[in-house]
């Protein structure tokens, strides 16, 4: 039974991996869903095995059942993210970045367009895009949303931390005004602690000044 479980898991992993690859330049439109299924299967297998008790046969049966349930849930999440990503790409402007990691969407907006220098008051530049994201959050209610503010390293670190928190809150307030429940939203200020580029160049600093909206499907 143990060997059967290992064999089944190996075949499933190899099968899903093969489905997500192809000729150079080919992009599988279902890749994220398949990745979600793979991740879900692994998590489900672990959970099932832990819940299987002390009997070896029961543990193995629970492992297989958990993998199947986890794969189905993971594929559903992947499909939802693919659909939401496509809709957001069609709605949002070129200044907004969207990354689909397979288990979450990360929407990145540059603070230089969102806010004036040293201000946490939203300007009109990307307000329409923020509202489009809010509408998407209403359309996909079974998600948790993290709004995360980031700054460059110029100035006092404590001041940057506070500013990033207030800017993230300003974006979250737009979502709340649209009807997104405040309980779904986590507001986080990272200040200068998580740069994505060098703070030694103006271009790098500009990339670091950003607000990230992380959309996490609920399990």
HELIX and SHEET records of a PDB file:
HELIX    1   1 UNK A    2  UNK A   19  1                                  18    
HELIX    2   2 UNK A   31  UNK A   50  1                                  20    
HELIX    3   3 UNK A   56  UNK A   91  1                                  36    
HELIX    4   4 UNK A  111  UNK A  114  1                                   4    
HELIX    5   5 UNK A  127  UNK A  139  1                                  13    
HELIX    6   6 UNK A  157  UNK A  177  1                                  21    
HELIX    7   7 UNK A  182  UNK A  184  5                                   3    
HELIX    8   8 UNK A  202  UNK A  208  1                                   7    
SHEET    1   A 5 UNK A  96  UNK A 100  0                                        
SHEET    2   A 5 UNK A 105  UNK A 110 -1                                        
SHEET    3   A 5 UNK A 210  UNK A 217 -1                                        
SHEET    4   A 5 UNK A 143  UNK A 150 -1                                        
SHEET    5   A 5 UNK A 185  UNK A 191  1                                        
END                                                                             
